[in-house]
Amino acid sequence: MMDPCELSPSYVRSIAPYQPGKPISELAREMGLEEAAIVKLASNENPRGIGPRTRAAIEAAIGEVARYPDGNGFELKQKLSARYGVDMGSIVLGNGSNDVLELVASAFLGPGRAAVFSQHCFAVYPLATQSRGARPIVVPAKNYAHDLEAMVKAIDDETYVAWVANPNNPTGTFARHEEIEAFLRRVPERVLVVIDEAYNEYLTPELRSDSFKLVKRHPNLVITRTFSKAYGLAGLRVGYALAHPSVADVMNRVRQPFNVNSVALAAAVAALDDMEFVARSYAENLQGLRQLEESATQLGLDYIPSHGNFLTIRVGKAAEIYRKLLKRGVIVRPVGGGYGLPEHLRVTVGTAAENEKFLAALAASLKE
């Protein structure tokens, strides 16, 4: 009897599925632990939750969930347009920025085409590329970061997309505005450059820039952002892209009609007014990041300097340390496998208490 799986294209069958961070409930079942005693620092979520305006908007929106959401997301686009000075026709909304990245792949990649990305890049880039039958071009990293010069040189006649996360996940490395602009000037205009700025709100002031202005100068540029990190809406899934109107139009042609739900839309609109919450999230994250860095140094461990809300630490036998941490009720993220960092663990910056629990568990696990 024929296996129905064989009907799927070979490039789909060969995909290794994305592995999300282990849920708290799963670890509780596996280890017989109390959920309340478990600390999850695996998925780069905001440990502060959500802001007050956002919470009120969510509660108000629940009464309308029997109706379909606004498929065009007019109110959120209007708010983003006013905030960043961009045309509403340049905005594409997604079910998290992951969805927007997939829209790029659906619209611009396919068999006979290629996409370029860095070693140690966000796992969605190779997955989105492979799932469309496109050829991946993996460029070796330079000090764990994107080697933008090498990426330009790797572009060939079949390359249609260049993926760049800035800051990058899972390494936390960052390319400055002038480096990105120099890269854009050298990339052929027919290649769509995707700058994924999921962690943009965690950048220190001297590294922040109005990257959206680059879209007006470079029609082949797409910038993606998310409400999942600093805004605390990871569970509601809402992100967006800014692109040239013609690029946004093509992306919207492959977008699902109601890809962002009504509660998420209402929450995102309100979150843009919760900037005091975002500012405090930034400040507490920076303090927590320094806490993790200093303690890693005290433990004699190297780490990759990070510009996000996480730190990737070299612990040696990472898979073994990861399992020991699980037994102590601490979930972090192994970044071997597709990320190519088998000696490292990525840890999200939590609250001061969560960071302390992780650091104590790490110290004990290293001694075992």
C-alpha atoms as a printed R data frame, in Angstrom:
    type eleno elety resid chain resno       x      y      z
1   ATOM     1    CA   MET     A     1   0.000  0.000  0.000
2   ATOM     2    CA   MET     A     2   1.276  3.460 -0.879
3   ATOM     3    CA   ASP     A     3   2.226  5.740  1.999
4   ATOM     4    CA   PRO     A     4   0.206  8.991  1.586
5   ATOM     5    CA   CYS     A     5   3.239 10.809  3.001
6   ATOM     6    CA   GLU     A     6   5.013 10.086 -0.302
7   ATOM     7    CA   LEU     A     7   2.547 12.392 -2.062
8   ATOM     8    CA   SER     A     8   4.148 15.345 -0.295
9   ATOM     9    CA   PRO     A     9   7.091 17.027 -2.062
10  ATOM    10    CA   SER     A    10  10.450 15.662 -0.914
11  ATOM    11    CA   TYR     A    11  11.557 19.092  0.290
12  ATOM    12    CA   VAL     A    12   8.587 19.147  2.680
13  ATOM    13    CA   ARG     A    13   9.130 15.585  3.922
14  ATOM    14    CA   SER     A    14  12.742 16.375  4.793
15  ATOM    15    CA   ILE     A    15  11.851 19.300  7.086
16  ATOM    16    CA   ALA     A    16  12.823 18.926 10.735
17  ATOM    17    CA   PRO     A    17   9.903 20.597 12.585
18  ATOM    18    CA   TYR     A    18  10.506 23.701 14.692
19  ATOM    19    CA   GLN     A    19  11.018 22.841 18.358
20  ATOM    20    CA   PRO     A    20   9.471 25.440 20.688
21  ATOM    21    CA   GLY     A    21  10.527 25.906 24.299
22  ATOM    22    CA   LYS     A    22   9.218 23.203 26.641
23  ATOM    23    CA   PRO     A    23   5.920 24.263 28.281
24  ATOM    24    CA   ILE     A    24   5.737 24.479 32.074
25  ATOM    25    CA   SER     A    25   2.826 22.008 32.188
26  ATOM    26    CA   GLU     A    26   4.838 19.407 30.250
27  ATOM    27    CA   LEU     A    27   7.822 19.598 32.588
28  ATOM    28    CA   ALA     A    28   5.512 19.404 35.610
29  ATOM    29    CA   ARG     A    29   4.036 16.145 34.268
30  ATOM    30    CA   GLU     A    30   7.412 14.664 33.340
31  ATOM    31    CA   MET     A    31   9.218 15.461 36.583
32  ATOM    32    CA   GLY     A    32   6.320 15.467 39.034
33  ATOM    33    CA   LEU     A    33   6.986 19.089 39.908
34  ATOM    34    CA   GLU     A    34   4.590 21.808 41.002
35  ATOM    35    CA   GLU     A    35   3.898 24.191 38.123
36  ATOM    36    CA   ALA     A    36   4.208 27.206 40.425
37  ATOM    37    CA   ALA     A    37   7.762 26.183 41.331
38  ATOM    38    CA   ILE     A    38   8.941 25.986 37.708
39  ATOM    39    CA   VAL     A    39  10.748 28.877 36.030
40  ATOM    40    CA   LYS     A    40  10.485 29.054 32.236
41  ATOM    41    CA   LEU     A    41  13.271 31.062 30.622
42  ATOM    42    CA   ALA     A    42  13.188 29.343 27.236
43  ATOM    43    CA   SER     A    43  11.074 31.424 24.865
44  ATOM    44    CA   ASN     A    44  12.161 35.066 25.265
45  ATOM    45    CA   GLU     A    45   8.825 36.147 26.717
46  ATOM    46    CA   ASN     A    46   8.299 39.297 28.770
47  ATOM    47    CA   PRO     A    47   8.310 38.235 32.451
48  ATOM    48    CA   ARG     A    48   6.366 41.391 33.381
49  ATOM    49    CA   GLY     A    49   3.261 40.249 31.489
50  ATOM    50    CA   ILE     A    50   1.243 43.036 29.833
51  ATOM    51    CA   GLY     A    51   0.522 46.693 30.484
52  ATOM    52    CA   PRO     A    52  -2.688 48.036 32.113
53  ATOM    53    CA   ARG     A    53  -4.172 49.560 28.944
54  ATOM    54    CA   THR     A    54  -3.524 46.328 27.077
55  ATOM    55    CA   ARG     A    55  -5.244 44.257 29.749
56  ATOM    56    CA   ALA     A    56  -8.311 46.527 29.695
57  ATOM    57    CA   ALA     A    57  -8.507 46.315 25.891
58  ATOM    58    CA   ILE     A    58  -8.346 42.513 25.983
59  ATOM    59    CA   GLU     A    59 -11.169 42.328 28.520
60  ATOM    60    CA   ALA     A    60 -13.309 44.675 26.407
61  ATOM    61    CA   ALA     A    61 -12.636 42.739 23.182
62  ATOM    62    CA   ILE     A    62 -13.705 39.366 24.585
63  ATOM    63    CA   GLY     A    63 -17.374 40.296 24.233
64  ATOM    64    CA   GLU     A    64 -16.983 40.480 20.432
65  ATOM    65    CA   VAL     A    65 -15.239 37.178 19.757
66  ATOM    66    CA   ALA     A    66 -18.357 35.711 18.123
67  ATOM    67    CA   ARG     A    67 -17.700 38.036 15.185
68  ATOM    68    CA   TYR     A    68 -14.882 37.831 12.664
69  ATOM    69    CA   PRO     A    69 -12.066 40.327 13.149
70  ATOM    70    CA   ASP     A    70 -11.384 43.208 10.786
71  ATOM    71    CA   GLY     A    71  -9.519 41.359  8.048
72  ATOM    72    CA   ASN     A    72  -7.619 44.501  7.102
73  ATOM    73    CA   GLY     A    73  -6.712 45.469 10.680
74  ATOM    74    CA   PHE     A    74  -7.562 49.098  9.902
75  ATOM    75    CA   GLU     A    75  -7.287 50.473 13.437
76  ATOM    76    CA   LEU     A    76  -3.914 48.845 14.137
77  ATOM    77    CA   LYS     A    77  -2.523 49.902 10.756
78  ATOM    78    CA   GLN     A    78  -3.746 53.446 11.388
79  ATOM    79    CA   LYS     A    79  -2.004 53.482 14.763
80  ATOM    80    CA   LEU     A    80   1.254 52.096 13.335
81  ATOM    81    CA   SER     A    81   1.067 54.553 10.430
82  ATOM    82    CA   ALA     A    82   0.772 57.505 12.812
83  ATOM    83    CA   ARG     A    83   3.452 56.191 15.181
84  ATOM    84    CA   TYR     A    84   6.103 55.570 12.525
85  ATOM    85    CA   GLY     A    85   5.139 57.978  9.747
86  ATOM    86    CA   VAL     A    86   4.544 55.289  7.146
87  ATOM    87    CA   ASP     A    87   1.745 54.794  4.644
88  ATOM    88    CA   MET     A    88  -0.949 52.319  5.706
89  ATOM    89    CA   GLY     A    89  -0.496 50.565  2.372
90  ATOM    90    CA   SER     A    90   3.050 49.665  3.444
91  ATOM    91    CA   ILE     A    91   1.923 47.655  6.480
92  ATOM    92    CA   VAL     A    92   1.259 43.905  6.475
93  ATOM    93    CA   LEU     A    93  -0.149 42.331  9.640
94  ATOM    94    CA   GLY     A    94   0.617 38.794 10.749
95  ATOM    95    CA   ASN     A    95  -0.165 36.125 13.322
96  ATOM    96    CA   GLY     A    96   3.079 37.022 15.061
97  ATOM    97    CA   SER     A    97   6.057 38.155 12.988
98  ATOM    98    CA   ASN     A    98   6.667 34.468 12.182
99  ATOM    99    CA   ASP     A    99   3.551 34.621 10.028
100 ATOM   100    CA   VAL     A   100   4.860 37.707  8.218
101 ATOM   101    CA   LEU     A   101   8.150 35.912  7.509
102 ATOM   102    CA   GLU     A   102   6.179 33.012  6.052
103 ATOM   103    CA   LEU     A   103   4.255 35.481  3.861
104 ATOM   104    CA   VAL     A   104   7.556 36.687  2.414
105 ATOM   105    CA   ALA     A   105   8.557 33.109  1.646
106 ATOM   106    CA   SER     A   106   5.170 32.297  0.084
107 ATOM   107    CA   ALA     A   107   5.221 35.413 -2.082
108 ATOM   108    CA   PHE     A   108   8.836 35.402 -3.237
109 ATOM   109    CA   LEU     A   109  10.339 31.909 -2.903
110 ATOM   110    CA   GLY     A   110   9.753 28.607 -4.689
111 ATOM   111    CA   PRO     A   111  11.562 25.788 -6.527
112 ATOM   112    CA   GLY     A   112  14.437 27.126 -8.592
113 ATOM   113    CA   ARG     A   113  14.944 30.087 -6.259
114 ATOM   114    CA   ALA     A   114  17.314 30.570 -3.339
115 ATOM   115    CA   ALA     A   115  17.503 32.477 -0.054
116 ATOM   116    CA   VAL     A   116  20.626 33.530  1.822
117 ATOM   117    CA   PHE     A   117  20.955 33.572  5.608
118 ATOM   118    CA   SER     A   118  23.599 33.301  8.292
119 ATOM   119    CA   GLN     A   119  24.832 30.378 10.322
120 ATOM   120    CA   HIS     A   120  23.243 30.523 13.831
121 ATOM   121    CA   CYS     A   121  20.223 32.391 12.422
122 ATOM   122    CA   PHE     A   122  16.617 32.214 13.606
123 ATOM   123    CA   ALA     A   123  15.250 28.732 12.817
124 ATOM   124    CA   VAL     A   124  12.245 30.032 10.865
125 ATOM   125    CA   TYR     A   125  14.421 31.273  7.966
126 ATOM   126    CA   PRO     A   126  15.681 27.850  6.845
127 ATOM   127    CA   LEU     A   127  12.253 26.330  7.558
128 ATOM   128    CA   ALA     A   128  10.378 28.943  5.505
129 ATOM   129    CA   THR     A   129  12.922 28.592  2.701
130 ATOM   130    CA   GLN     A   130  12.870 24.796  2.583
131 ATOM   131    CA   SER     A   131   9.092 24.500  2.839
132 ATOM   132    CA   ARG     A   132   8.760 26.422 -0.458
133 ATOM   133    CA   GLY     A   133  11.270 24.220 -2.237
134 ATOM   134    CA   ALA     A   134  13.832 27.004 -2.418
135 ATOM   135    CA   ARG     A   135  17.564 26.454 -2.017
136 ATOM   136    CA   PRO     A   136  19.204 27.616  1.233
137 ATOM   137    CA   ILE     A   137  22.526 29.471  1.058
138 ATOM   138    CA   VAL     A   138  24.084 29.364  4.531
139 ATOM   139    CA   VAL     A   139  26.882 31.853  5.156
140 ATOM   140    CA   PRO     A   140  29.321 31.153  8.024
141 ATOM   141    CA   ALA     A   141  28.921 33.537 10.965
142 ATOM   142    CA   LYS     A   142  31.647 35.956 12.037
143 ATOM   143    CA   ASN     A   143  32.083 35.992 15.821
144 ATOM   144    CA   TYR     A   144  28.591 34.449 16.077
145 ATOM   145    CA   ALA     A   145  27.170 37.399 14.073
146 ATOM   146    CA   HIS     A   146  26.002 37.958 10.492
147 ATOM   147    CA   ASP     A   147  28.924 38.406  8.111
148 ATOM   148    CA   LEU     A   148  27.087 40.863  5.879
149 ATOM   149    CA   GLU     A   149  29.958 41.220  3.414
150 ATOM   150    CA   ALA     A   150  30.116 37.457  2.919
151 ATOM   151    CA   MET     A   151  26.327 37.324  2.558
152 ATOM   152    CA   VAL     A   152  26.467 39.835 -0.306
153 ATOM   153    CA   LYS     A   153  29.145 37.740 -2.032
154 ATOM   154    CA   ALA     A   154  27.058 34.569 -1.580
155 ATOM   155    CA   ILE     A   155  24.098 35.985 -3.518
156 ATOM   156    CA   ASP     A   156  23.738 34.301 -6.908
157 ATOM   157    CA   ASP     A   157  21.369 34.587 -9.881
158 ATOM   158    CA   GLU     A   158  18.741 32.417 -8.172
159 ATOM   159    CA   THR     A   159  18.714 34.392 -4.890
160 ATOM   160    CA   TYR     A   160  15.466 36.241 -4.239
161 ATOM   161    CA   VAL     A   161  15.501 36.727 -0.444
162 ATOM   162    CA   ALA     A   162  18.134 37.620  2.159
163 ATOM   163    CA   TRP     A   163  17.122 36.998  5.780
164 ATOM   164    CA   VAL     A   164  18.742 39.108  8.526
165 ATOM   165    CA   ALA     A   165  17.669 39.128 12.191
166 ATOM   166    CA   ASN     A   166  18.823 42.268 13.981
167 ATOM   167    CA   PRO     A   167  19.368 41.652 16.890
168 ATOM   168    CA   ASN     A   168  19.812 38.005 15.992
169 ATOM   169    CA   ASN     A   169  18.182 35.128 17.827
170 ATOM   170    CA   PRO     A   170  19.725 33.017 19.402
171 ATOM   171    CA   THR     A   171  23.071 34.851 19.507
172 ATOM   172    CA   GLY     A   172  21.879 38.354 20.450
173 ATOM   173    CA   THR     A   173  24.376 39.947 18.051
174 ATOM   174    CA   PHE     A   174  23.576 43.265 16.368
175 ATOM   175    CA   ALA     A   175  24.573 45.063 13.166
176 ATOM   176    CA   ARG     A   176  24.590 48.848 13.445
177 ATOM   177    CA   HIS     A   177  22.440 51.060 11.222
178 ATOM   178    CA   GLU     A   178  25.370 52.065  8.991
179 ATOM   179    CA   GLU     A   179  26.311 48.403  8.475
180 ATOM   180    CA   ILE     A   180  22.759 47.545  7.428
181 ATOM   181    CA   GLU     A   181  22.618 50.526  5.079
182 ATOM   182    CA   ALA     A   182  25.947 49.564  3.471
183 ATOM   183    CA   PHE     A   183  24.601 46.015  3.040
184 ATOM   184    CA   LEU     A   184  21.440 47.315  1.361
185 ATOM   185    CA   ARG     A   185  23.453 49.425 -1.070
186 ATOM   186    CA   ARG     A   186  25.406 46.352 -2.194
187 ATOM   187    CA   VAL     A   187  22.557 43.840 -2.462
188 ATOM   188    CA   PRO     A   188  21.026 43.651 -5.978
189 ATOM   189    CA   GLU     A   189  17.660 45.426 -6.153
190 ATOM   190    CA   ARG     A   190  15.947 42.229 -7.294
191 ATOM   191    CA   VAL     A   191  16.787 40.540 -3.954
192 ATOM   192    CA   LEU     A   192  14.281 41.161 -1.161
193 ATOM   193    CA   VAL     A   193  16.093 41.934  2.107
194 ATOM   194    CA   VAL     A   194  14.160 41.036  5.259
195 ATOM   195    CA   ILE     A   195  15.381 42.735  8.444
196 ATOM   196    CA   ASP     A   196  13.721 40.986 11.388
197 ATOM   197    CA   GLU     A   197  13.611 43.446 14.308
198 ATOM   198    CA   ALA     A   198  11.711 41.325 16.837
199 ATOM   199    CA   TYR     A   199  13.985 42.525 19.681
200 ATOM   200    CA   ASN     A   200  14.230 46.161 18.579
201 ATOM   201    CA   GLU     A   201  12.648 47.555 21.773
202 ATOM   202    CA   TYR     A   202  15.497 46.111 23.846
203 ATOM   203    CA   LEU     A   203  18.231 48.090 22.074
204 ATOM   204    CA   THR     A   204  20.066 50.695 24.121
205 ATOM   205    CA   PRO     A   205  19.393 54.307 23.024
206 ATOM   206    CA   GLU     A   206  22.704 54.762 21.193
207 ATOM   207    CA   LEU     A   207  21.921 51.767 18.951
208 ATOM   208    CA   ARG     A   208  18.374 52.774 18.070
209 ATOM   209    CA   SER     A   209  17.659 54.286 14.663
210 ATOM   210    CA   ASP     A   210  14.685 55.009 12.434
211 ATOM   211    CA   SER     A   211  15.131 51.935 10.273
212 ATOM   212    CA   PHE     A   212  11.723 52.509  8.687
213 ATOM   213    CA   LYS     A   213  13.204 55.435  6.727
214 ATOM   214    CA   LEU     A   214  15.338 52.881  4.895
215 ATOM   215    CA   VAL     A   215  12.206 51.381  3.322
216 ATOM   216    CA   LYS     A   216  11.601 54.627  1.402
217 ATOM   217    CA   ARG     A   217  15.149 54.531  0.012
218 ATOM   218    CA   HIS     A   218  15.251 50.780 -0.653
219 ATOM   219    CA   PRO     A   219  12.075 49.346 -2.269
220 ATOM   220    CA   ASN     A   220  13.470 45.807 -1.823
221 ATOM   221    CA   LEU     A   221  13.560 46.129  1.996
222 ATOM   222    CA   VAL     A   222  11.050 44.505  4.357
223 ATOM   223    CA   ILE     A   223  11.246 45.229  8.095
224 ATOM   224    CA   THR     A   224   9.369 42.959 10.495
225 ATOM   225    CA   ARG     A   225   8.484 43.564 14.132
226 ATOM   226    CA   THR     A   226   6.393 41.849 16.772
227 ATOM   227    CA   PHE     A   227   4.250 42.495 19.839
228 ATOM   228    CA   SER     A   228   5.406 39.170 21.334
229 ATOM   229    CA   LYS     A   229   8.499 40.420 23.148
230 ATOM   230    CA   ALA     A   230   8.636 43.817 24.897
231 ATOM   231    CA   TYR     A   231   4.864 44.333 24.599
232 ATOM   232    CA   GLY     A   232   4.145 40.957 26.228
233 ATOM   233    CA   LEU     A   233   1.638 39.603 23.685
234 ATOM   234    CA   ALA     A   234   3.380 36.329 22.755
235 ATOM   235    CA   GLY     A   235   0.240 34.283 23.447
236 ATOM   236    CA   LEU     A   236  -1.985 36.432 21.217
237 ATOM   237    CA   ARG     A   237   0.309 36.304 18.163
238 ATOM   238    CA   VAL     A   238   0.478 39.644 16.394
239 ATOM   239    CA   GLY     A   239   3.301 41.127 14.358
240 ATOM   240    CA   TYR     A   240   3.723 43.280 11.295
241 ATOM   241    CA   ALA     A   241   5.927 44.141  8.336
242 ATOM   242    CA   LEU     A   242   6.732 47.471  6.735
243 ATOM   243    CA   ALA     A   243   7.536 47.310  3.041
244 ATOM   244    CA   HIS     A   244   7.214 49.165 -0.240
245 ATOM   245    CA   PRO     A   245   3.474 49.258 -1.109
246 ATOM   246    CA   SER     A   246   3.951 46.961 -4.107
247 ATOM   247    CA   VAL     A   247   5.775 44.400 -1.946
248 ATOM   248    CA   ALA     A   248   3.114 44.696  0.771
249 ATOM   249    CA   ASP     A   249   0.436 44.163 -1.887
250 ATOM   250    CA   VAL     A   250   2.023 40.889 -3.025
251 ATOM   251    CA   MET     A   251   2.388 39.700  0.574
252 ATOM   252    CA   ASN     A   252  -1.273 40.483  1.256
253 ATOM   253    CA   ARG     A   253  -2.287 38.316 -1.702
254 ATOM   254    CA   VAL     A   254  -0.982 35.215  0.080
255 ATOM   255    CA   ARG     A   255  -2.114 36.283  3.558
256 ATOM   256    CA   GLN     A   256  -5.025 34.459  5.185
257 ATOM   257    CA   PRO     A   257  -8.098 36.775  5.339
258 ATOM   258    CA   PHE     A   258  -8.388 36.793  9.149
259 ATOM   259    CA   ASN     A   259  -4.834 35.947 10.162
260 ATOM   260    CA   VAL     A   260  -4.857 38.243 13.225
261 ATOM   261    CA   ASN     A   261  -7.694 37.641 15.674
262 ATOM   262    CA   SER     A   262  -9.874 40.393 17.109
263 ATOM   263    CA   VAL     A   263  -8.519 40.185 20.673
264 ATOM   264    CA   ALA     A   264  -4.948 40.398 19.369
265 ATOM   265    CA   LEU     A   265  -5.800 43.423 17.216
266 ATOM   266    CA   ALA     A   266  -7.410 45.254 20.152
267 ATOM   267    CA   ALA     A   267  -4.506 44.362 22.451
268 ATOM   268    CA   ALA     A   268  -1.887 45.562 19.955
269 ATOM   269    CA   VAL     A   269  -3.650 48.899 19.441
270 ATOM   270    CA   ALA     A   270  -3.731 49.448 23.210
271 ATOM   271    CA   ALA     A   271  -0.157 48.210 23.665
272 ATOM   272    CA   LEU     A   272   1.093 51.073 21.500
273 ATOM   273    CA   ASP     A   273  -0.240 53.416 24.213
274 ATOM   274    CA   ASP     A   274   1.376 51.363 26.995
275 ATOM   275    CA   MET     A   275   4.818 52.789 26.306
276 ATOM   276    CA   GLU     A   276   5.576 53.384 29.987
277 ATOM   277    CA   PHE     A   277   5.199 49.623 30.443
278 ATOM   278    CA   VAL     A   278   7.538 48.996 27.492
279 ATOM   279    CA   ALA     A   279  10.086 51.473 28.883
280 ATOM   280    CA   ARG     A   280  10.069 49.719 32.259
281 ATOM   281    CA   SER     A   281  10.353 46.341 30.528
282 ATOM   282    CA   TYR     A   282  13.436 47.645 28.699
283 ATOM   283    CA   ALA     A   283  15.021 48.970 31.905
284 ATOM   284    CA   GLU     A   284  14.349 45.803 33.929
285 ATOM   285    CA   ASN     A   285  15.595 43.642 31.065
286 ATOM   286    CA   LEU     A   286  18.863 45.572 30.887
287 ATOM   287    CA   GLN     A   287  19.330 45.171 34.640
288 ATOM   288    CA   GLY     A   288  18.564 41.439 34.416
289 ATOM   289    CA   LEU     A   289  20.889 40.984 31.454
290 ATOM   290    CA   ARG     A   290  23.748 42.506 33.436
291 ATOM   291    CA   GLN     A   291  22.840 40.189 36.342
292 ATOM   292    CA   LEU     A   292  23.181 37.139 34.079
293 ATOM   293    CA   GLU     A   293  26.387 38.392 32.451
294 ATOM   294    CA   GLU     A   294  28.129 39.104 35.764
295 ATOM   295    CA   SER     A   295  27.103 35.764 37.246
296 ATOM   296    CA   ALA     A   296  28.194 33.857 34.136
297 ATOM   297    CA   THR     A   297  31.608 35.509 34.427
298 ATOM   298    CA   GLN     A   298  31.789 34.576 38.130
299 ATOM   299    CA   LEU     A   299  31.024 30.965 37.166
300 ATOM   300    CA   GLY     A   300  33.890 31.070 34.652
301 ATOM   301    CA   LEU     A   301  31.552 30.797 31.647
302 ATOM   302    CA   ASP     A   302  31.793 32.586 28.321
303 ATOM   303    CA   TYR     A   303  28.714 34.150 26.801
304 ATOM   304    CA   ILE     A   304  27.783 35.928 23.576
305 ATOM   305    CA   PRO     A   305  27.172 39.640 24.326
306 ATOM   306    CA   SER     A   306  23.463 40.177 23.711
307 ATOM   307    CA   HIS     A   307  21.269 43.048 22.538
308 ATOM   308    CA   GLY     A   308  18.008 41.179 23.162
309 ATOM   309    CA   ASN     A   309  16.101 39.885 26.190
310 ATOM   310    CA   PHE     A   310  18.188 36.716 26.456
311 ATOM   311    CA   LEU     A   311  21.773 35.583 26.936
312 ATOM   312    CA   THR     A   312  23.424 32.635 25.202
313 ATOM   313    CA   ILE     A   313  25.960 31.046 27.535
314 ATOM   314    CA   ARG     A   314  28.633 28.462 26.735
315 ATOM   315    CA   VAL     A   315  28.298 25.716 29.319
316 ATOM   316    CA   GLY     A   316  30.177 22.842 27.644
317 ATOM   317    CA   LYS     A   317  27.997 19.727 27.681
318 ATOM   318    CA   ALA     A   318  24.866 21.762 27.036
319 ATOM   319    CA   ALA     A   319  22.451 18.861 26.552
320 ATOM   320    CA   GLU     A   320  23.511 17.380 29.891
321 ATOM   321    CA   ILE     A   321  23.304 20.713 31.748
322 ATOM   322    CA   TYR     A   322  19.898 21.358 30.166
323 ATOM   323    CA   ARG     A   323  18.531 18.078 31.590
324 ATOM   324    CA   LYS     A   324  19.987 18.847 35.036
325 ATOM   325    CA   LEU     A   325  18.314 22.245 34.982
326 ATOM   326    CA   LEU     A   326  14.984 20.636 34.092
327 ATOM   327    CA   LYS     A   327  15.234 18.419 37.167
328 ATOM   328    CA   ARG     A   328  15.673 21.588 39.215
329 ATOM   329    CA   GLY     A   329  12.560 23.121 37.701
330 ATOM   330    CA   VAL     A   330  14.280 25.535 35.310
331 ATOM   331    CA   ILE     A   331  13.538 25.529 31.568
332 ATOM   332    CA   VAL     A   332  16.057 27.167 29.233
333 ATOM   333    CA   ARG     A   333  16.683 26.643 25.505
334 ATOM   334    CA   PRO     A   334  19.297 24.295 24.003
335 ATOM   335    CA   VAL     A   335  20.674 25.811 20.800
336 ATOM   336    CA   GLY     A   336  22.466 22.864 19.259
337 ATOM   337    CA   GLY     A   337  20.764 21.121 16.353
338 ATOM   338    CA   GLY     A   338  19.715 23.583 13.656
339 ATOM   339    CA   TYR     A   339  21.315 26.520 15.453
340 ATOM   340    CA   GLY     A   340  24.769 24.954 15.448
341 ATOM   341    CA   LEU     A   341  25.698 25.886 19.018
342 ATOM   342    CA   PRO     A   342  25.946 22.504 20.791
343 ATOM   343    CA   GLU     A   343  27.905 23.873 23.780
344 ATOM   344    CA   HIS     A   344  25.535 26.773 24.482
345 ATOM   345    CA   LEU     A   345  22.245 27.330 26.267
346 ATOM   346    CA   ARG     A   346  20.032 30.358 25.648
347 ATOM   347    CA   VAL     A   347  18.356 31.809 28.720
348 ATOM   348    CA   THR     A   348  15.648 34.452 28.673
349 ATOM   349    CA   VAL     A   349  16.076 37.381 31.037
350 ATOM   350    CA   GLY     A   350  13.416 36.830 33.699
351 ATOM   351    CA   THR     A   351  12.520 38.685 36.847
352 ATOM   352    CA   ALA     A   352  15.318 39.170 39.395
353 ATOM   353    CA   ALA     A   353  13.958 36.189 41.379
354 ATOM   354    CA   GLU     A   354  13.704 33.969 38.274
355 ATOM   355    CA   ASN     A   355  17.241 34.883 37.259
356 ATOM   356    CA   GLU     A   356  18.486 34.018 40.753
357 ATOM   357    CA   LYS     A   357  16.774 30.616 40.623
358 ATOM   358    CA   PHE     A   358  18.319 29.887 37.221
359 ATOM   359    CA   LEU     A   359  21.793 30.964 38.348
360 ATOM   360    CA   ALA     A   360  21.620 28.851 41.516
361 ATOM   361    CA   ALA     A   361  20.410 25.848 39.499
362 ATOM   362    CA   LEU     A   362  23.140 26.419 36.903
363 ATOM   363    CA   ALA     A   363  25.872 26.593 39.549
364 ATOM   364    CA   ALA     A   364  24.610 23.372 41.145
365 ATOM   365    CA   SER     A   365  24.274 21.607 37.772
366 ATOM   366    CA   LEU     A   366  27.848 22.533 36.767
367 ATOM   367    CA   LYS     A   367  29.192 21.013 40.024
368 ATOM   368    CA   GLU     A   368  27.418 17.662 39.633
